[in-house]
Amino acid sequence: MGPPPNKWAKYNELNPNSSAKATSSKKPARPASRNYVPKFDSAAFHVLTSLRAYEIDNPTITHGIGQSELVRIMKFRASHLQSSSLSQKTSAALKTLLQNSCVYQSNGRIFLDTDGRTLAEKLLKSSGMGNSLFGTSKQPQLTIADTNRDLNLADTGSPRFSGSSGSNDAAPKQVDYTCETWNPGDYTIRVLLDNREVASMQDRQGLANDMRNLGLNLEIEALSVGDCLWVAEHNTSKRWAVLDWIVERKTLSDLRSSIIDGRYHEQKGRLRKSGLLNVVYLIEFAQSVHNNMMYKENKRKFLTVVSHTLIADSFRLKFTKSQSETVSYLALLTECLRKRYTRSLRVVVPNIQNFESSIEQAREHCSSLTDTDFAIEYSSFQTSMSKSKMYTVGETFRLMLRVIKGISFEKASAIQTLFPTPRHLWEAYARLGTEEERRALISESTKDLSRAEKINSTLSALIYDVYKC
């Protein structure tokens, strides 16, 4: 008797995004990691850092490491994990790292992928763990201090253009923007504060008043992205141009709420698409009994946010102790920018329909200019960054999925990766012959993903009930 028929074979043949396992003995092709960063102090975190530490301590060894040897190393680097379940946790962590293209296996040996090696080095650096195999596994303290380059503006080269000037032999691209030049002395630096950014519900104007008391040239606006940004105001036309700096401010309670309701991912996505070179993620950690308890209860979540912000997003990270320290930081940054922006300003008006590529093209074309800084015309920036303009069909699909109870951001992203739009999902349902197969489609498609992304059979059936035609 032959093997039982695989009822998913037809679907797997038709859907290249399905989770069918690779049969080749070579290193399998895996989906993109979508900026995967393991949670701080998790088993995956320690597997990744242990593998890199093993490479550093044994530079002449090229045949990888066996799982049993890796488990022995984990006992030293993650001694707080229960030894009775360490082997199972290591196996589960390896499965997650395999799915996210961080490691690969060959002949029973484990190797770091290029992306995994880069991520491990960043984790070792940001966590304060030693590079040695027997380095400390002590958790880093979330101190109120500059954790990134902070006000060292020279560290990014300058707020001028980034990107290469391109090859002289390349075919010229059609210009997708217009621009004008403002001469030195033609403009003044101003600070814009989002009109929803308040000190508290009881003191809605307190933050703006504190900033004005320090002499800041402040305007209150409904910003499309960020909580505070800097513009150059033309002295004659009074037009605004957005400079290459923006701040997203989060109190501890707001950060926790945004993680729970999904705003955290949505806001960071729009900040990445802003086209601005310097994004500052400011966390206001006011010392209080309530905040201290909140931090202790959600410590791993907050530390994961720190890792993602520095490593996956490449944002600048700033901690402040209080609202007054936040205002002082913004005032100091404003003064630094006033001293920095004294040259000619190239003001770009991008194509709103292709904002990101338009800005990238403008930076590339203008990169050879000397003594000139870059800015984006304010009204175009606002229109392009508005929420109604920012969402693609895929992003809208993820938001629609999030409405279903039980669908987290990770689960919605996993589904949207397999089925990029609702149409892809409907077509996949149509290819299956029975109601039972359709109800189980998503759970079967995600069964090999991580636990955070996996969809159970009940949730899979609920999604089918919502989206069936």
N, C-alpha and C positions, 0 to 999 in steps of 0.2 A: 504493500500500500504506500502510495506516495505521500508527501507532506501535505497537510491541510492547506486549502487555498487561502491566500492572503487577501482579505476583502479590501485592504487599503492599497493594493498594488496598482489598481487603475488610477486612483487619486494621486499616488506618488509619481506615476509616470507622467501625468498631466500637469502636476504642480511642481515646478522646479524649486519652490521654497519650502517643500514639505520636509519633514524631519526624518526621512529615510536614511538609514545608516550607510556609510560608504563601505564598499566591499573591497576596495583596493588595499593592497598591503603597504602602499606608500603613505606618506604623511597626508592625512585627509584634508580636503578643503573645508574650511569652517566659516560660518557667517561672521561678519564684522562684529567686534566686541561692543560697539555702541558706547565707547568711552567707559568701559567697565572699570570700576575700582572696588576692591573688596572692602567690606566693613572693617574698621579698625579692630584689631585684636581677635578677629574671627579666625577659624581654621584656615580658610583660603588665604588670608593675610599672612599667616605664619608659614604656610607651605611655600608661598611665593618668595617671601624674604629668606626663608631657609635655603631654598634652591639657589638663590643668588649668592648668599653667604658661602654656600658649599663651593660654588664656582670660584669665588674669590680666594678661598682658602686652598683650593686644589686646582691651580691654573693649568696643570699639565694633564689633568684627567679629561678625556673627551668622550667617554662612553656613557655619560649620564649617571643616574643614581637609581637604585632599586627602591621600591616602596617601603620595604622593611627597614632599610637604612634611613630613609627619610623619616619614618615614624620615630626611630631612635633619636634623630636630631631634634625632632619636634618636642620630645620630652624635656630637652634642655631649654629650647627657645620659647616654649609655650607651656611651662611647667604648671600654670594655673588651670589648664584644661585637664579634665579627668582622664587619667591614664587608661582606665578600663574601656573608655569609648574612643580613645585617640585614633586607633586604627580605622574605625568606621568614619570618624570625622575627617581624617586625612583622605580617605577614598572619596567621600562626598565632595570635599574641597577640590580634589584633582578633577573630578567630573565637571565641576563648575568652571575651573580654569581651562580645561580642554575645550568646553563650549565657547569660551570667550577668547580663544586663540592666544592664551598666555603660555601654555605648555603643550607639548606633544609627547607621545610614547612611541618607542620603537624597540622591538624584541624585549619587552618587559621592562625597559629602562625609561626613565623620565628625563626630559630635557626642557629647558626654558626656550620659548619662542623669542624672536627679536622684540616683539611688543611686550611680552611678559618680562623680559630682562630690563627693558627701559622702565616699565612700571615698578618693578621690584626695587630698582635703584632709587626711584623717587620716593617710594614708601619708606625705605630705610633712612633716607635723608630727612623726610618730613616727620617721621615718628621718633627720631632721636635714638633708634636702636643701633647698636654697633654692627659693623660689617662682618665681624667674626661670627662663626657658628654658635659660639657660646656667649654672644652678646646679651645684654639685659633685655627682658621682655616687659620691663616696667612701662606703664602707660605714660605718655607725655602729659604734662600739666597744661591746661588751657589757661595760660597766663595773660594778663592784660598788658600786652606789649606789641611792638611791631613784629609781625610774623612773616612779612614779605618785604619787598624792597621799599615799601612805604613812600617816603618823599624823595627818595634818591632818583630823581628824574633822569639823571644821566645814565642810569642802568639800562634803560630801554633805548638808548641812543639819542633820543629827543622825541618830542611829540611831532616830529616831521613825518614825511612819507615813509611807508615801509613797502617792501616788495622790490623785486629786481626790475631793471630797466628793460629786460628782455633782449633777445638776440637781434642783431641788426639784420640778419638774414630772414627773420620770421616775416610772414605775410602781415601787412598792416590790418588791424582790426577796425571795424567801423566804430567811430567815436559814439559812446552811449551816454554822454553827459555834456553839459556846458559849464563854463567857469569864468571867473573874473578875478582880478587881482586888487587887493586893498593894500595901499602903501603903508609903511610904518607911520604912526601918528594919526592915521585915518580912523582908528577904531579904539574902543575902550572895552576892557574885560568886565563882564557882569556875571553874577551868580543867579541861576534859576533854581527855585525850590518848588517841588511838586505841591499842589494845593491840598493833596490828601495826606501830606506828611505833617503830622501834628505831634506835639509833646505828649498829650494825653487827651482823652475824651473830655476831661474837665477843663483843660487848658489848650485849646486848639491853636492859638496863636503864639504859644510860648516859645516854640522852636524858632519861628521866624523873628520874633522880637529879640531873642538872645543873639541871633546872627546879626541883626541890624545894630544892636548895642555895641558890637565889636567893629562897627564901621563898614560892614560888607555892603556892596552895591547890589542889593537883593531885589529880585522880582519873583512874584508868586505866579506860577503858571500850571496848567493841567498838562503835565508831561506825559508823553506817550510811553516812555520807558525810563526807568531809573527814578531816583528820588531827588537827585541834585546833579546838575550839570553846568558847564561853563560855556558862555557864548561871547563872541566878539560883536559889539554893537557899532555899526558904522556911524561916525559922528555927524554925517550930513543926512543920509537917507534913513537912519535909525533902523536899518535892517539888521537881523541877527544871523550869525554863522556859528554852528556848533563846533567847539574845540574837541580835542581828542581825549577828554577826561569825563567820566561819569561815575557817580556813586550810588550804590543801592544800599540803603540803611535798614537794618533789622534789629529790633529789640529781641531779647531771648524768647519772649512769649510769642511775638509775631513770627519768628523763625520756626518755632515749634508748630504753630498753626498752619503756616504755609507748607510745611512738610506733610502734614496730615491731609490737607485739602487739595494738594497738588499744585498750588500756586508757585511753590519753590522751583519746580522743573519748568513751568511755563515762563516765569519771569527770567530765569537764567537763559532759557532758549532765546528770548527776545534780546537780552543783553549781548549774547554772542552774535546775533544778527545785526547789531546796531552799527557795525562798521567802524566803531571807535577803538583805538589801540589800547587805551588804559581804562579798564573797568575795575573799580574798587568795591569790594564786598565788605561793608562795614557792619560788624556785630557789636551792638551796645549791650554790654553785660553789667548792668547796674547791680551792685552788691546789695542783696536783701535776702531775708529768710525765704521768701517765695521763690526768687530766682535761683538761690542755691539748691533748694529742694528740686526745682524743675530740672536743673542741670544734672544733679545726681541721678534722677529718674530717667533721663534721656541722654546720658553721657555718650553712649556709643553712637547714637544718631547725630549728635552735635559734632563729634570727632570725625564721623564719616563725611559730614558736610564740609569740614575743614579740608579733608583729603581731596574731595571732589573739586572744591573751589580752587585749590592750588594746583592740582595735578591734571584733572580732566578738563577744567574750564580755563586754566591758566590766567585766572583773575588775580588781582592783588587782594590781600586779606588784611583787614585792620580791626583790632579790638579796642573798644573804649570802655571806661568804667562808668560813664554817666552821660547824660545829655550835654552837660556843660563841656565835658572833654570832647564830645563829638563836634560841638560848635567850634571849639578851639582848633581842632584838627582841620575842619573845613576852612576856617579863616587862614590857617597857616598854608594850606594847599592853594588857596586863592592868591595869597601873596607870592608864592612860588611861581604860579602861572602868570601873574602880571609881569614878573621879572623875565620869565621865559619868552613870552610872546611880545617881542619888540621888533620883529622883522616883517617883511611883506607877508601877506596872507592870501593864499590861493583858495578862493571860495568856490566849491563845486556844487552845481545843481544837478543831482543824479536823475536818471530815468527811474521814476517811481515804480514802474512795473517790474523792473529788473534791478532793484536797489543794490543788492549785495554785489552782483557782478559789475554794476556800473561804478560803484565806489572802488572796487578792486582795480578796475581798469584805470580809473582816474589816478589812483595812487601809483600805479605802474608807470603811467605816462609822465607823471610829474616828479618821479623819483630822482631824476637827474638835475632838477632845479636846485640852485644853491641859495642860501639865505632866504628861504621861503618856507612857511609853515602851511599846514593843511587844515581845512575846515569844511563843514557841510552846511549848505544853506538851510536855515532853521525850519521854514515851513515845509520844505521837501522832506526833511528828516522826520518831522512830526507826522506827516501824512503816511510816510513809508513805515513808520514804527507803530502806527495805530493798530490795535488788536484786529480790527476787521480786515486790515490789509496784510497781516502777518501770517495767517493760517493757510497752509496748503491743504489739499484734500485729505492727505494722510494725517496731518495734524488734527484736522477737524474730526476725522474718524476716531482718533485716539480719545479726543474729548468726549465724543458720543459714547464710546465704550466705558469711559470713566463714570458715566451716569448710572450704569448698571451696578447694583449693590454687589460688593465682593471683588470688583475689578480695580486693582491698584494700578499705579502708574507703570510698574514693571510688567504686569500682566497685559495691560493695554498696549504697551510698546511691543511686547512679544507677538501679540495677535496681529498688530499692524505690520510687523516685519514679514510675517507669513502671508498675510492678505493685505496688500498695500492700501486698498480702498474698499468700500462696501461692495462695489461691483465684483471685485475679485472674490469676495466671500460668497456672494450670491451664485457666481459661476461655479465655485467649488461645491456648494450645496447641490446645484443642478446636476453635476456630474455623478453624484451618488444615487443609488437606486432606491434606498429605503429610508424611512423616517428614523429608524434606529441608527443607521450610519451617519445621517446628517446631524443628529443630536450629539453623537460622539466625535464628530469631525475635529473640533478644536482641542478636545482633551487628548485625542490620539496624536494630533499634530504637535502638541507641546509636551508630550510625555518625557522626552529626553532633555528638556530644558531644566534650568535650576528651579529650586522649590519656589522662589519668589515669582518666577515667570510661568510655572506650570498651572494649567487649568484643570480642575477636577470635573468629573462627569456631570455633576449637578449644575455647575456653572456653565459648562459647555452646552447643556440642554437649554438653559435659560437664555443664553446668547442666541441660540437657534430660534427660540420662540420669539425673540425680539426682532430678528433680522430675516426670518423666513418670508418668502414672497407668497 
